[in-house]
Amino acid sequence: MMAVYRRVFGIGLQDTFVYRWNFVLRSLFSVIPLIGTFFVWRSVCEQGAGLSEYNLSAIVFYFVAVMVVDNLASPTEDEWRIAAEIREGQISALLTKPINHLAYRLSLFGAYRFLYSLVTLPVVGGILWILREHLQLPQSALTWPLFALSVLGSALLQFFIAYSLAMLAFWILEVSTLIFILYSFEYFLSGHVFPLDLLSPRLQAALQWTPFPYELFFPVQILLERLDPVALQRGFCMQFFWVCMMGCTARLLWIQGVRKYQAAGG
């Protein structure tokens, strides 16, 4: 079966390059928001707007790390594609094949992320060079494997959430509204817009029990070496919990959805 999913991974690479220029341009221009973010936060820091936790270099490093984690771990239209397959009946062909649909889509997700990261690597490298005076590499060699592990957990968590949302297409004809609502919360509460430790302690404590900080904020904090051993251990436990929870949810929704699924036509 592993050979099957390796083949699926290769198909994912080929599928991505069907619209190669659209993919390449989208990959390259995805780093443009970082430029605007740099100027906005530079203005904030120069005005001394009460950022006691971050100076300009720290905030720049934070958003560069957010960009890196986002490129490595965030799904790109996976939920839209899966929902469309269900809505348009294309999933019928997959139901007749002896493969696990969750593993099948996870293999395609891995292919998309691998190629997307590869295409943006030169641009990201150029940005790292331009902003090098604001970047400070981790002092501990252990930080890198911990960061890689947290990014893997982030990728699985985000994929399972996207997959679970797509499964709602078995019951709801159009899931775009639900996707937009959830991702609106996710965009802010994952640390994409601002570091979550700028929030009040009470809000931070509440967010620790949600999956959102473990998508971006937690891996970035590891790379910035801003977590003590206790917070690091708690973060990995919570990330593992949410990966398992959303993975089980995704699997359960698939099983229940297939039981309800009906298709007609040729």
Stockholm file with secondary structure:
# STOCKHOLM 1.0

chainA/1-266         MMAVYRRVFGIGLQDTFVYRWNFVLRSLFSVIPLIGTFFVWRSVCEQGAGLSEYNLSAIVFYFVAVMVVDNLASPTEDEWRIAAEIREGQISALLTKPINHLAYRLSLFGAYRFLYSLVTLPVVGGILWILREHLQLPQSALTWPLFALSVLGSALLQFFIAYSLAMLAFWILEVSTLIFILYSFEYFLSGHVFPLDLLSPRLQAALQWTPFPYELFFPVQILLERLDPVALQRGFCMQFFWVCMMGCTARLLWIQGVRKYQAAGG
#=GR chainA/1-266 SS CHHHHHHHHHHHHHHHGGGHHHHHHHHHHTTHHHHHHHHHHHHHHHTTCSCSSCCHHHHHHHHHHHHHHHHHHCCSSHHHHHHHHHHTTTHHHHHTSSSCHHHHHHHHHHHHHHHHHHHHHHHHHHHHHHTGGGCCCCSSTTHHHHHHHHHHHHHHHHHHHHHHHHHGGGTCSCCHHHHHHHHHHHHHHTTSSSCGGGSCHHHHHHHTTSSGGGTTHHHHHHHTTCCCHHHHHHHHHHHHHHHHHHHHHHHHHHHHHHHHCCCCCC
#=GC SS_cons         CHHHHHHHHHHHHHHHGGGHHHHHHHHHHTTHHHHHHHHHHHHHHHTTCSCSSCCHHHHHHHHHHHHHHHHHHCCSSHHHHHHHHHHTTTHHHHHTSSSCHHHHHHHHHHHHHHHHHHHHHHHHHHHHHHTGGGCCCCSSTTHHHHHHHHHHHHHHHHHHHHHHHHHGGGTCSCCHHHHHHHHHHHHHHTTSSSCGGGSCHHHHHHHTTSSGGGTTHHHHHHHTTCCCHHHHHHHHHHHHHHHHHHHHHHHHHHHHHHHHCCCCCC
//
